[in-house]
Amino acid sequence: MATDFRQLTQLARALGLSYQQLLARYHARQGPGAPYSGAIAWARLELRRVAAARAQQALRTGFADSQVRHRDWAPHAFSLGAGVLARLAARAEADRAVLPRICPGHYLDAALRTAPRHLPRQLAHMRGFLPADGAEARRNQRITLSIGAESRTMLSTLRITLAAGQLPSSQPAVVSGLAAHFLSQLPGHSPHEASSGNTTGD
């Protein structure tokens, strides 16, 4: 029971609710007689639904901004994990049926704008969504993508923080992890795009 309480408290916090508010919403949606044992599974589904909606909105907001204020967007050179880069390209190709001008840079821009500002959480995303070791984890590809001003600021902050902390993690690894995490949150992501269960937050 203590474990359930801790999990529900964490899920409630991620949803911006108190523990009591989460249970009240659960019973309002599932019925007053819904068993307490089902609250965790329901809360996880609710969190995934909210995260998907937020990710989709962040993507659409960035895409619209790039069309209206395109002068504020500038090319930036990235070194990304080969697998992550392939997923960015595949997702952009699939979404062009709805947004004909969407590009991989729009997804990376949204991933950076919605990234946790707290470095340990950024590193947690990296560890959760990239191979832990082996050649694939170190195999990066360089690409130039256009991103917005807020995302460029985020990259500068990340670079300074990593350097100041003298941490072993590299910026390419963290950015690749954040991109993979963002893609996993979008509605309709492929089954192989596994989620670690981490949540974003400030």
Contact map, one row per residue, 1 for C-alpha under 8 A:
1111100000000000000000000000000000000000000000000000000000000000000000000000000000000000000000000000000000000000000000000000000000000000000000000000000000000000000000000000000000000000000000000000000000
1111110000000000000000000000000000000000000000000000000000000000000000000000000000000000000000000000000000000000000000000000000000000000000000000000000000000000000000000000000000000000000000000000000000
1111111000000000000000000000000000000000000000000000000000000000000000000000000000000000000000000000000000000000000000000000000000000000000000000000000000000000000000000000000000000000000000000000000000
1111111100000000000000000000000000000001000000000000000000000000000000000000000000000000000000000000000000000000000000000000000000000000000000000000000000000000000000000000000000000000000000000000000000
1111111110000000000000000000000000000000000000000000000000000000000000000000000000000000000000000000000000000000000000000000000000000000000000000000000000000000000000000000000000000000000000000000000000
0111111111000000000000000000000000000000000000000000000000000000000000000000000000000000000000000000000000000000000000000000000000000000000000000000000000000000000000000000000000000000000000000000000000
0011111111100000000000000000000000000001000000000000000000000000000000000000000000000000000000000000000000000000000000000000000000000000000000000000000000000000000000000000000000000000000000000000000000
0001111111110000001000000000000000000011001000000000000000000000000000000000000000000000000000000000000000000000000000000000000000000000000000000000000000000000000000000000000000000000000000000000000000
0000111111111000011000000000000000000000000000000000000000000000000000000000000000000000000000000000000000000000000000000000000000000000000000000000000000000000000000000000000000000000000000000000000000
0000011111111100000000000000000000000000000000000000000000000000000000000000000000000000000000000000000000000000000000000000000000000000000000000000000000000000000000000000000000000000000000000000000000
0000001111111110000000000000000000000000001100100000000000000000000000000000000000000000000000000000000000000000000000000000000000000000000000000000000000000000000000000000000000000000000000000000000000
0000000111111111111011000000000000000000001000000000000000000000000000000000000000000000000000000000000000000000000000000000000000000000000000000000000000000000000000000000000000000000000000000000000000
0000000011111111111000000000000000000000000000000000000000000000000000000000000000000000000000000000000000000000000000000000000000000000000000000000000000000000000000000000000000000000000000000000000000
0000000001111111100000000000000000000000000000100000000000000000000000000000000000000000000000000000000000000000000000000000000000000000000000000000000000000000000000000000000000000000000000000000001110
0000000000111111100000000000000000000000000000100100000000000000000000000000000000000000000000000000000000000000000000000000000000000000000000000000000000000000000000000000000000000000000000000000000000
0000000000011111110000000000000000000000000000000000000000000000000000000000000000000000000000000000000000000000000000000000000000000000000000000000000000000000000000000000000000000000000000000000000000
0000000000011111111111000000000000000000000000000000000000000000000000000000000000000000000000000000000000000000000000000000000000000000000000000000000000000000000000000000000000000000000000000000000000
0000000010011001111111000000000000000000000000000000000000000000000000000000000000000000000000000000000000000000000000000000000000000000000000000000000000000000000000000000000000000000000000000000000000
0000000110011000111111100000000000000000000000000000000000000000000000000000000000000000000000000000000000000000000000000000000000000000000000000000000000000000000000000000000000000000000000000000000000
0000000000000000111111110000000000000000000000000000000000000000000000000000000000000000000000000000000000000000000000000000000000000000000000000000000000000000000000000000000000000000000000000000000000
0000000000010000111111111000000000000000000000000000000000000000000000000000000000000000000000000000000000000000000000000000000000000000000000000000000000000000000000000000000000000000000000000000000000
0000000000010000111111111100000000000000001000000000000000000000000000000000000000000000000000000000000000000000000000000000000000000000000000000000000000000000000000000000000000000000000000000000000000
0000000000000000001111111110000000000010000000000000000000000000000000000000000000000000000000000000000000000000000000000000000000000000000000000000000000000000000000000000000000000000000000000000000000
0000000000000000000111111111000000000000000000000000000000000000000000000000000000000000000000000000000000000000000000000000000000000000000000000000000000000000000000000000000000000000000000000000000000
0000000000000000000011111111100000000000000000000000000000000000000000000000000000000000000000000000000000000000000000000000000000000000000000000000000000000000000000000000000000000000000000000000000000
0000000000000000000001111111111000000010011000000000000000000000000000000000000000000000000000000000000000000000000000000000000000000000000000000000000000000000000000000000000000000000000000000000000000
0000000000000000000000111111111111000000000000000000000000000000000000000000000000000000000000000000000000000000000000000000000000000000000000000000000000000000000000000000000000000000000000000000000000
0000000000000000000000011111111100000000000000000000000000000000000000000000000000000000000000000000000000000000000000000000000000000000000000000000000000000000000000000000000000000000000000000000000000
0000000000000000000000001111111000000000000000000000000000000000000000000000000000000000000000000000000000000000000000000000000000000000000000000000000000000000000000000000000000000000000000000000000000
0000000000000000000000000111111111000000000000000000000000000000000000000000000000000000000000000000000000000000000000000000000000000000000000000000000000000000000000000000000000000000000000000000000000
0000000000000000000000000111111111000000000000000000000000000000000000000000000000000000000000000000000000000000000000000000000000000000000000000000000000000000000000000000000000000000000000000000000000
0000000000000000000000000011011111000000000000000000000000000000000000000000000000000000000000000000000000000000000000000000000000000000000000000000000000000000000000000000000000000000000000000000000000
0000000000000000000000000010011111100000000000000000000000000000000000000000000000000000000000000000000000000000000000000000000000000000000000000000000000000000000000000000000000000000000000000000000000
0000000000000000000000000010011111110100000000000000000000000000000000000000000000000000000000000000000000000000000000000000000000000000000000000000000000000000000000000000000000000000000000000000000000
0000000000000000000000000000000011111110000000000000000000000000000000000000000000000000000000000000000000000000000000000000000000000000000000000000000000000000000000000000000000000000000000000000000000
0000000000000000000000000000000001111110000000000000000000000000000000000000000000000000000000000000000000000000000000000000000000000000000000000000000000000000000000000000000000000000000000000000000000
0000000000000000000000000000000000111111000000000000000000000000000000000000000000000000000000000000000000000000000000000000000000000000000000000000000000000000000000000000000000000000000000000000000000
0000000000000000000000000000000001111111110000000000000000000000000000000000000000000000000000000000000000000000000000000000000000000000000000000000000000000000000000000000000000000000000000000000000000
0000000100000000000000100100000000111111111000000000000000000000000000000000000000000000000000000000000000000000000000000000000000000000000000000000000000000000000000000000000000000000000000000000000000
0001001100000000000000000000000000001111111100000000000000000000000000000000000000000000000000000000000000000000000000000000000000000000000000000000000000000000000000000000000000000000000000000000000000
0000000000000000000000000000000000000111111110000000000000000000000000000000000000000000000000000000000000000000000000000000000000000000000000000000000000000000000000000000000000000000000000000000000000
0000000000000000000000000100000000000111111111000000000000000000000000000000000000000000000000000000000000000000000000000000000000000000000000000000000000000000000000000000000000000000000000000000000000
0000000100110000000001000100000000000011111111100000000000000000000000000000000000000000000000000000000000000000000000000000000000000000000000000000000000000000000000000000000000000000000000000000000000
0000000000100000000000000000000000000001111111110000000000000000000000000000000000000000000000000000000000000000000000000000000000000000000000000000000000000000000000000000000000000000000000000000000000
0000000000000000000000000000000000000000111111111000000000000000000000000000000000000000000000000000000000000000000000000000000000000000000000000000000000000000000000000000000000000000000000000000000000
0000000000000000000000000000000000000000011111111100000000000000000000000000000000000000000000000000000000000000000000000000000000000000000000000000000000000000000000000000000000000000000000000000000000
0000000000100110000000000000000000000000001111111110000000000000000000000000000000000000000000000000000000000000000000000000000000000000000000000000000000000000000000000000000000000000000000000000000000
0000000000000000000000000000000000000000000111111111000000000000000000000000000000000000000000000000000000000000000000000000000000000000000000000000000000000000000000000000000000000000100000000000000000
0000000000000000000000000000000000000000000011111111100000000000000000000000000000000000000000000000000000000000000000000000000000000000000000000000000000000000000000000000000000000000000000000000000000
0000000000000010000000000000000000000000000001111111110000000000000000000000000000000000000000000000000000000000000000000000000000000000000000000000000000000000000000000000000000000000000000000000000000
0000000000000000000000000000000000000000000000111111111000000000000000000000000000000000000000000000000000000000000000000000000000000000000000000000000000000000000000000000000000000000110000000000000000
0000000000000000000000000000000000000000000000011111111100000000000000000000000000000000000000000000000000000000000000000000000000000000000000000000000000000000000000000000000000000000111000000000000000
0000000000000000000000000000000000000000000000001111111110000000000000000000000000000000000000000000000000000000000000000000000000000000000000000000000000000000000000000000000000000000011000000000000000
0000000000000000000000000000000000000000000000000111111111000000000000000000000000000000000000000000000000000000000000000000000000000000000000000000000000000000000000000000000000000000000000000000000000
0000000000000000000000000000000000000000000000000011111111100000000000000000000000000000000000000000000000000100010000000000000000000000000000000000000000000000000000000000000000000100110000000000000000
0000000000000000000000000000000000000000000000000001111111110000000000000000000000000000000000000000000000000000000000000000000000000000000000000000000000000000000000000000000000000000011000000000000000
0000000000000000000000000000000000000000000000000000111111111000000000000000000000000000000000000000000000000000000000000000000000000000000000000000000000000000000000000000000000000000000000000000000000
0000000000000000000000000000000000000000000000000000011111111100000000000000000000000000000000000000000000000100110000000000000000000000000000000000000000000000000000000000000000000000000000000000000000
0000000000000000000000000000000000000000000000000000001111111110000000000000000000000000000000000000000001100100000000000000000000000000000000000000000000000000000000000000000000000000000000000000000000
0000000000000000000000000000000000000000000000000000000111111111000000000000000000000000000000000000000000000000000000000000000000000000000000000000000000000000000000000000000000000000000000000000000000
0000000000000000000000000000000000000000000000000000000011111111100000000000000000000000000000000000000000000000000000000000000000000000000000000000000000000000000000000000000000000000000000000000000000
0000000000000000000000000000000000000000000000000000000001111111110000000000000000000000000000000000000001001100000000000000000000000000000000000001000000000000000000000000000000000000000000000000000000
0000000000000000000000000000000000000000000000000000000000111111111000000000000000000000000000000000010001000000000000000000000000000000000000000000000000000000000000000000000000000000000000000000000000
0000000000000000000000000000000000000000000000000000000000011111111100000000000000000000000000000000000000000000000000000000000000000000000000000000000000000000000000000000000000000000000000000000000000
0000000000000000000000000000000000000000000000000000000000001111111111000000000000000000000000000000000000000000000000000000000000000000000000000000000000000000000000000000000000000000000000000000000000
0000000000000000000000000000000000000000000000000000000000000111111111011000000000000000000000000000000000000000000000000000000000000000000000000001000000000000000000000000000000000000000000000000000000
0000000000000000000000000000000000000000000000000000000000000011111111000000000000000000000000000000000000000000000000000000000000000000000000000000000000000000000000000000000000000000000000000000000000
0000000000000000000000000000000000000000000000000000000000000001111111000000000000000000000000000000000000000000000000000000000000000000000000000000000000000000000000000000000000000000000000000000000000
0000000000000000000000000000000000000000000000000000000000000000111111111000000000000000000000000000000000000000000000000000000000000000000000000000000000000000000000000000000000000000000000000000000000
0000000000000000000000000000000000000000000000000000000000000000111111111000000000000000000000000000000000000000000000000000000000000000000000000000000000000000000000000000000000000000000000000000000000
0000000000000000000000000000000000000000000000000000000000000000000011111100000000000000000000000000000000000000000000000000000000000000000000000000000000000000000000000000000000000000000000000000000000
0000000000000000000000000000000000000000000000000000000000000000010011111100000000000000000000000000000000000000000000000000000000000000000000000001100000000000000000000000000000000000000000000000000000
0000000000000000000000000000000000000000000000000000000000000000010011111110000000000000000000000000000000000000000000000000000000000000000000000111100000000000000000000000000000000000000000000000000000
0000000000000000000000000000000000000000000000000000000000000000000000111111000000000000000000000000000000000000000000000000000000000000000000000111100000000000000000000000000000000000000000000000000000
0000000000000000000000000000000000000000000000000000000000000000000000001111100000000000000000000000000000000000000000000000000000000000000000011110000000000000000000000000000000000000000000000000000000
0000000000000000000000000000000000000000000000000000000000000000000000000111110000000000000000000000000000000000000000000000000000000000000000011110000000000000000000000000000000000000000000000000000000
0000000000000000000000000000000000000000000000000000000000000000000000000011111000000000000000000000000000000000000000000000000000000000000001111000000000000000000000000000000000000000000000000000000000
0000000000000000000000000000000000000000000000000000000000000000000000000001111100000000000000000000000000000000000000000000000000000000000001111000000000000000000000000001000000000000000000000000000000
0000000000000000000000000000000000000000000000000000000000000000000000000000111110000000000000000000000000000000000000000000000000000000000111100000000000000000000000000001000000000000000000000000000000
0000000000000000000000000000000000000000000000000000000000000000000000000000011111011000000000000000000000000000000000000000000000000000000111100000000000000000000000000001101100000000000000000000000000
0000000000000000000000000000000000000000000000000000000000000000000000000000001111111000000000000000000000000000000000000000000000000001111110000000000000000000000000000001100100000000000000000000000000
0000000000000000000000000000000000000000000000000000000000000000000000000000000111111100000000000000000000000000000000000000000000000001001110000000000000000000000000000000000000000000000000000000000000
0000000000000000000000000000000000000000000000000000000000000000000000000000000011111110000000000000000000000000000000000000000000000000000000000000000000000000000000000000000000000000000000000000000000
0000000000000000000000000000000000000000000000000000000000000000000000000000000111111111000000000000000000000000000000000000000000000000000000000000000000000000000000000000000100110000000000000000000000
0000000000000000000000000000000000000000000000000000000000000000000000000000000111111111100000000000000000000000000000000000000000000000000010000000000000000000000000000000000000000000000000000000000000
0000000000000000000000000000000000000000000000000000000000000000000000000000000001111111110000000000000000000000000000000000000000000000000000000000000000000000000000000000000000000000000000000000000000
0000000000000000000000000000000000000000000000000000000000000000000000000000000000111111111000000000000000000000000000000000000000000000000000000000000000000000000000000000000000000010000000000000000000
0000000000000000000000000000000000000000000000000000000000000000000000000000000000011111111100000000000100100000000000000000000000000000000000000000000000000000000000000000000000000010000000000000000000
0000000000000000000000000000000000000000000000000000000000000000000000000000000000001111111110000000001100000000000000000000000000000000000000000000000000000000000000000000000000000000000000000000000000
0000000000000000000000000000000000000000000000000000000000000000000000000000000000000111111111000000000000000000000000000000000000000000000000000000000000000000000000000000000000000000000000000000000000
0000000000000000000000000000000000000000000000000000000000000000000000000000000000000011111111100000000100000000000000000000000000000000000000000000000000000000000000000000000000000000000000000000000000
0000000000000000000000000000000000000000000000000000000000000000000000000000000000000001111111110000011100100000000000000000000000000000000000000000000000000000000000000000000000000000000000000000000000
0000000000000000000000000000000000000000000000000000000000000000000000000000000000000000111111110000001000000000000000000000000000000000000000000000000000000000000000000000000000000000000000000000000000
0000000000000000000000000000000000000000000000000000000000000000000000000000000000000000011111111000000000000000000000000000000000000000000000000000000000000000000000000000000000000000000000000000000000
0000000000000000000000000000000000000000000000000000000000000000000000000000000000000000001111111111010000000000000000000000000000000000000000000000000000000000000000000000000000000000000000000000000000
0000000000000000000000000000000000000000000000000000000000000000000000000000000000000000000111111111110000000000000000000000000000000000000000000000000000000000000000000000000000000000000000000000000000
0000000000000000000000000000000000000000000000000000000000000000000000000000000000000000000001111111000000000000000000000000000000000000000000000000000000000000000000000000000000000000000000000000000000
0000000000000000000000000000000000000000000000000000000000000000000000000000000000000000000000111111000000000000000000000000000000000000000000000000000000000000000000000000000000000000000000000000000000
0000000000000000000000000000000000000000000000000000000000000000000000000000000000000000000000111111110000000000000000000000000000000000000000000000000000000000000000000000000000000000000000000000000000
0000000000000000000000000000000000000000000000000000000000000000000000000000000000000000000000111111110000000000000000000000000000000000000000000000000000000000000000000000000000000000000000000000000000
0000000000000000000000000000000000000000000000000000000000000000000000000000000000000000000000010011111000000000000000000000000000000000000000000000000000000000000000000000000000000000000000000000000000
0000000000000000000000000000000000000000000000000000000000000010000000000000000000000000000100110011111101000000000000000000000000000000000000000000000000000000000000000000000000000000000000000000000000
0000000000000000000000000000000000000000000000000000000000000000000000000000000000000000100110000000111111100000000000000000000000000000000000000000000000000000000000000000000000000000000000000000000000
0000000000000000000000000000000000000000000000000000000000000000000000000000000000000001101100000000011111110000000000000000000000000000000000001000000000000000000000000000000000000000000000000000000000
0000000000000000000000000000000000000000000000000000000000000000000000000000000000000000000000000000001111111000000000000000000000000000000000001110000000000000000000000000000000000000000000000000000000
0000000000000000000000000000000000000000000000000000000000100110000000000000000000000000000000000000011111111100000000000000000000000000000000000110000000000000000000000000000000000000000000000000000000
0000000000000000000000000000000000000000000000000000000000100000000000000000000000000001000100000000001111111110000000000000000000000000000000000000000000000000000000000000000000100110000000000000000000
0000000000000000000000000000000000000000000000000000000000000000000000000000000000000000000000000000000111111111000000000000000000000000000000000010000000000000000000000000000000100000000000000000000000
0000000000000000000000000000000000000000000000000000000000000100000000000000000000000000000000000000000011111111100000000000000000000000000000000011001000000000000000000000000000000000000000000000000000
0000000000000000000000000000000000000000000000000000001001100100000000000000000000000000000000000000000001111111110000000000000000000000000000000000001000000000000000000000000000000100000000000000000000
0000000000000000000000000000000000000000000000000000000000000000000000000000000000000000000000000000000000111111111000000000000000000000000000000000000000000000000000000000000001101100000000000000000000
0000000000000000000000000000000000000000000000000000000000000000000000000000000000000000000000000000000000011111111000000000000000000000000000000000001001100000000000000000001001100000000000000000000000
0000000000000000000000000000000000000000000000000000000001000000000000000000000000000000000000000000000000001111111000000000000000000000000000000000011001000000000000000000000000000000000000000000000000
0000000000000000000000000000000000000000000000000000001001000000000000000000000000000000000000000000000000000111111100000000000000000000000000000000000000000000000000000000000000000000000000000000000100
0000000000000000000000000000000000000000000000000000000000000000000000000000000000000000000000000000000000000011111110000100000000000000000000000000000000000000000000000000000001000000000000000000000111
0000000000000000000000000000000000000000000000000000000000000000000000000000000000000000000000000000000000000000011111101100000000000000000000000000000000000000000000000000000000000000000000000000000111
0000000000000000000000000000000000000000000000000000000000000000000000000000000000000000000000000000000000000000001111101100000000000000000000000000000000000000000000000000000000000000000000000000000011
0000000000000000000000000000000000000000000000000000000000000000000000000000000000000000000000000000000000000000000111111100000000000000000000000000000000000000000000000000000000000000000000000000000001
0000000000000000000000000000000000000000000000000000000000000000000000000000000000000000000000000000000000000000000111111110000000000000000000000000000000000100100000000000000000000000000000000000000000
0000000000000000000000000000000000000000000000000000000000000000000000000000000000000000000000000000000000000000000001111111000000000000000000000000000000000000000000000000000000000000000000000000000000
0000000000000000000000000000000000000000000000000000000000000000000000000000000000000000000000000000000000000000000111111111100000000000000000000000000000000000000000000000000000000000000000000000000100
0000000000000000000000000000000000000000000000000000000000000000000000000000000000000000000000000000000000000000001111111111110000000000000000000000000000000000000000000000010011000000000000000000000000
0000000000000000000000000000000000000000000000000000000000000000000000000000000000000000000000000000000000000000000000111111111000000000000000000000000000000000000000001000010000000000000000000000000000
0000000000000000000000000000000000000000000000000000000000000000000000000000000000000000000000000000000000000000000000011111111100000000000000000000000000000000000000000000000000000000000000000000010000
0000000000000000000000000000000000000000000000000000000000000000000000000000000000000000000000000000000000000000000000001111111110000000000000000000000000000000000000000000010011001000000000000000010000
0000000000000000000000000000000000000000000000000000000000000000000000000000000000000000000000000000000000000000000000000111111111000000000000000000000000000000000000000000111111000000000000000000000000
0000000000000000000000000000000000000000000000000000000000000000000000000000000000000000000000000000000000000000000000000011111111110000000000000000000000000000000000000000000010000000000000000000000000
0000000000000000000000000000000000000000000000000000000000000000000000000000000000000000000000000000000000000000000000000001111111000000000000000000000000000000000000000000000010000000000000000011010000
0000000000000000000000000000000000000000000000000000000000000000000000000000000000000000000000000000000000000000000000000000111111100000000000000000000000000000000000000000000010011000000000000111000000
0000000000000000000000000000000000000000000000000000000000000000000000000000000000000000000000000000000000000000000000000000011111110000100000000000000000000000000000000000100110010000000000000000000000
0000000000000000000000000000000000000000000000000000000000000000000000000000000000000000000000000000000000000000000000000000001011111101100000000000000000000000000000000000000000000000000000000000000000
0000000000000000000000000000000000000000000000000000000000000000000000000000000000000000000000000000000000000000000000000000001001111100100000000000000000000000000000000000000000000000000000000000000000
0000000000000000000000000000000000000000000000000000000000000000000000000000000000000000000000000000000000000000000000000000000000111111110000000000000000000000000000000000000000000000000000000000000000
0000000000000000000000000000000000000000000000000000000000000000000000000000000000000000000000000000000000000000000000000000000000111111110000000000000000000000000000000000000000000000000000000000000000
0000000000000000000000000000000000000000000000000000000000000000000000000000000000000000000000000000000000000000000000000000000000001111111000000000000000000000000000000000000000000000000000000000000000
0000000000000000000000000000000000000000000000000000000000000000000000000000000011000000000000000000000000000000000000000000000000101111111000000000000000000000000000000000000000000000000000000000000000
0000000000000000000000000000000000000000000000000000000000000000000000000000000010000000000000000000000000000000000000000000000001111111111100000000000000000000000000000000000000000000000000000000000000
0000000000000000000000000000000000000000000000000000000000000000000000000000000010000000000000000000000000000000000000000000000000001111111100000000000000000000000000000000000000000000000000000000000000
0000000000000000000000000000000000000000000000000000000000000000000000000000000011000000000000000000000000000000000000000000000000000011111110000000000000000000000000000000000000000000000000000000000000
0000000000000000000000000000000000000000000000000000000000000000000000000000001111000000000000000000000000000000000000000000000000000000111111000000000000000000000000000001000000000000000000000000000000
0000000000000000000000000000000000000000000000000000000000000000000000000000001111001000000000000000000000000000000000000000000000000000001111100000000000000000000000000000000000000000000000000000000000
0000000000000000000000000000000000000000000000000000000000000000000000000000111100000000000000000000000000000000000000000000000000000000000111110000000000000000000000000000000000000000000000000000000000
0000000000000000000000000000000000000000000000000000000000000000000000000000111100000000000000000000000000000000000000000000000000000000000011111000000000000000000000000000000000000000000000000000000000
0000000000000000000000000000000000000000000000000000000000000000000000000011110000000000000000000000000000000000000000000000000000000000000001111100000000000000000000000000000000000000000000000000000000
0000000000000000000000000000000000000000000000000000000000000000000000000011110000000000000000000000000110000000000000000000000000000000000000111110000000000000000000000000000000000000000000000000000000
0000000000000000000000000000000000000000000000000000000000000000000000001111000000000000000000000000000011000000000000000000000000000000000000011111000000000000000000000000000000000000000000000000000000
0000000000000000000000000000000000000000000000000000000000000000000000001111000000000000000000000000000011011000000000000000000000000000000000001111101100000000000000000000000000000000000000000000000000
0000000000000000000000000000000000000000000000000000000000000100010000011100000000000000000000000000000000001000000000000000000000000000000000000111111100000000000000000000000000000000000000000000000000
0000000000000000000000000000000000000000000000000000000000000000000000011100000000000000000000000000000000000000000000000000000000000000000000000011111110000000000000000000000000000000000000000000000000
0000000000000000000000000000000000000000000000000000000000000000000000000000000000000000000000000000000000000000100000000000000000000000000000000001111111000000000000000000000000000000000000000000000000
0000000000000000000000000000000000000000000000000000000000000000000000000000000000000000000000000000000000001101100000000000000000000000000000000011111111100000000000000000000000000000000000000000000000
0000000000000000000000000000000000000000000000000000000000000000000000000000000000000000000000000000000000000000000000000000000000000000000000000011111111110000000000000000000000000000000000000000000000
0000000000000000000000000000000000000000000000000000000000000000000000000000000000000000000000000000000000000000000000000000000000000000000000000000111111111000000000000000000000000000000000000000000000
0000000000000000000000000000000000000000000000000000000000000000000000000000000000000000000000000000000000000001100000000000000000000000000000000000011111111100000000000000000000000000000000000000000000
0000000000000000000000000000000000000000000000000000000000000000000000000000000000000000000000000000000000000001000000000000000000000000000000000000001111111110000000000000000000000000000000000000000000
0000000000000000000000000000000000000000000000000000000000000000000000000000000000000000000000000000000000000000000000000000000000000000000000000000000111111111000000000000000000000000000000000000000000
0000000000000000000000000000000000000000000000000000000000000000000000000000000000000000000000000000000000000000000000000000000000000000000000000000000011111111100000000000000000000000000000000000000000
0000000000000000000000000000000000000000000000000000000000000000000000000000000000000000000000000000000000000000000000100000000000000000000000000000000001111111110000000010000000000000000000000000000000
0000000000000000000000000000000000000000000000000000000000000000000000000000000000000000000000000000000000000000000000000000000000000000000000000000000000111111111000000010000000000000000000000000000000
0000000000000000000000000000000000000000000000000000000000000000000000000000000000000000000000000000000000000000000000000000000000000000000000000000000000011111111100000000000000000000000000000000000000
0000000000000000000000000000000000000000000000000000000000000000000000000000000000000000000000000000000000000000000000100000000000000000000000000000000000001111111110000000000000000000000000000000000000
0000000000000000000000000000000000000000000000000000000000000000000000000000000000000000000000000000000000000000000000000000000000000000000000000000000000000111111111101110000000000000000000000000000000
0000000000000000000000000000000000000000000000000000000000000000000000000000000000000000000000000000000000000000000000000000000000000000000000000000000000000011111111100000000000000000000000000000000000
0000000000000000000000000000000000000000000000000000000000000000000000000000000000000000000000000000000000000000000000000000000000000000000000000000000000000001111111000000000000000000000000000000000000
0000000000000000000000000000000000000000000000000000000000000000000000000000000000000000000000000000000000000000000000000000000000000000000000000000000000000000111111100000000000000000000000000000000000
0000000000000000000000000000000000000000000000000000000000000000000000000000000000000000000000000000000000000000000000000000000000000000000000000000000000000000011111110000000000000000000000000000000000
0000000000000000000000000000000000000000000000000000000000000000000000000000000000000000000000000000000000000000000000000000000000000000000000000000000000000000011011111100000000000000000000000000000000
0000000000000000000000000000000000000000000000000000000000000000000000000000000000000000000000000000000000000000000000000000000000000000000000000000000000000000000001111100000000000000000000000000000000
0000000000000000000000000000000000000000000000000000000000000000000000000000000000000000000000000000000000000000000000000010000000000000000000000000000000000000010000111110110000000000000000000000000000
0000000000000000000000000000000000000000000000000000000000000000000000000000000000000000000000000000000000000000000000000000000000000000000000000000000000000000010000111111110000000000000000000000000000
0000000000000000000000000000000000000000000000000000000000000000000000000000000000000000000000000000000000000000000000000000000000000000000000000000000000000110010000001111111000000000000000000000000000
0000000000000000000000000000000000000000000000000000000000000000000000000000011110000000000000000000000000000000000000000000000000000000000100000000000000000000000000000111111100000000000000000000000000
0000000000000000000000000000000000000000000000000000000000000000000000000000000110000000000000000000000000000000000000000000010001000000000000000000000000000000000000001111111110000000000000000000000000
0000000000000000000000000000000000000000000000000000000000000000000000000000000000000000000000000000000000000000000000000110110000000000000000000000000000000000000000001111111111000000000000000000000000
0000000000000000000000000000000000000000000000000000000000000000000000000000000100000000000000000000000000000001000000000000010000000000000000000000000000000000000000000011111111100000000000000000000000
0000000000000000000000000000000000000000000000000000000000000000000000000000000110010000000000000000000000000000000000000000010001000000000000000000000000000000000000000001111111110000000000000000000000
0000000000000000000000000000000000000000000000000000000000000000000000000000000000000000000000000000000000000000000000000100111111000000000000000000000000000000000000000000111111111000000000000000000000
0000000000000000000000000000000000000000000000000000000000000000000000000000000000000000000000000000000000000011001000000100110000000000000000000000000000000000000000000000011111111100000000000000000000
0000000000000000000000000000000000000000000000000000000000000000000000000000000000010000000000000000000000110011000000000000000000000000000000000000000000000000000000000000001111111110000000000000000000
0000000000000000000000000000000000000000000000000000000000000000000000000000000000010000000000000000000000000000000000000000000011000000000000000000000000000000000000000000000111111111000000001000000000
0000000000000000000000000000000000000000000000000000000000000000000000000000000000000000000000000000000000000010000000000000100010000000000000000000000000000000000000000000000011111111100000000010000000
0000000000000000000000000000000000000000000000000000001000000000000000000000000000000000000000000000000000100110000000000000000000000000000000000000000000000000000000000000000001111111110000000000000000
0000000000000000000000000000000000000000000000000000000000000000000000000000000000000011000000000000000000100000000000000000000000000000000000000000000000000000000000000000000000111111110010001000000000
0000000000000000000000000000000000000000000000000000000000000000000000000000000000000000000000000000000000000000000000000000000000000000000000000000000000000000000000000000000000011111110010001110000000
0000000000000000000000000000000000000000000000010011001000000000000000000000000000000000000000000000000000000000000000000000000000000000000000000000000000000000000000000000000000001111111010000010000000
0000000000000000000000000000000000000000000000000011101100000000000000000000000000000000000000000000000000000000000000000000000000000000000000000000000000000000000000000000000000000111111110000000000000
0000000000000000000000000000000000000000000000000001100100000000000000000000000000000000000000000000000000000000000000000000000000000000000000000000000000000000000000000000000000000000111110000000000000
0000000000000000000000000000000000000000000000000000000000000000000000000000000000000000000000000000000000000000000000000000000000000000000000000000000000000000000000000000000000000000011111000000000000
0000000000000000000000000000000000000000000000000000000000000000000000000000000000000000000000000000000000000000000000000000000000000000000000000000000000000000000000000000000000000011111111101000000000
0000000000000000000000000000000000000000000000000000000000000000000000000000000000000000000000000000000000000000000000000000000000000000000000000000000000000000000000000000000000000000000111111000000000
0000000000000000000000000000000000000000000000000000000000000000000000000000000000000000000000000000000000000000000000000000000000000000000000000000000000000000000000000000000000000000000011111100000000
0000000000000000000000000000000000000000000000000000000000000000000000000000000000000000000000000000000000000000000000000000000000000000000000000000000000000000000000000000000000000000000001111100000000
0000000000000000000000000000000000000000000000000000000000000000000000000000000000000000000000000000000000000000000000000000000000000000000000000000000000000000000000000000000000010011000011111110000000
0000000000000000000000000000000000000000000000000000000000000000000000000000000000000000000000000000000000000000000000000000000010000000000000000000000000000000000000000000000000000001000000111111000000
0000000000000000000000000000000000000000000000000000000000000000000000000000000000000000000000000000000000000000000000000000000110000000000000000000000000000000000000000000000000001001100000001111110000
0000000000000000000000000000000000000000000000000000000000000000000000000000000000000000000000000000000000000000000000000000000110000000000000000000000000000000000000000000000000000000000000000111110000
0000000000000000000000000000000000000000000000000000000000000000000000000000000000000000000000000000000000000000000000000000000000000000000000000000000000000000000000000000000000000000000000000011111000
0000000000000000000000000000000000000000000000000000000000000000000000000000000000000000000000000000000000000000000000000001100100000000000000000000000000000000000000000000000000000000000000000011111100
0000000000000100000000000000000000000000000000000000000000000000000000000000000000000000000000000000000000000000000000000000000000000000000000000000000000000000000000000000000000000000000000000000111110
0000000000000100000000000000000000000000000000000000000000000000000000000000000000000000000000000000000000000000011100001000000000000000000000000000000000000000000000000000000000000000000000000000011111
0000000000000100000000000000000000000000000000000000000000000000000000000000000000000000000000000000000000000000001110000000000000000000000000000000000000000000000000000000000000000000000000000000001111
0000000000000000000000000000000000000000000000000000000000000000000000000000000000000000000000000000000000000000001111000000000000000000000000000000000000000000000000000000000000000000000000000000000111
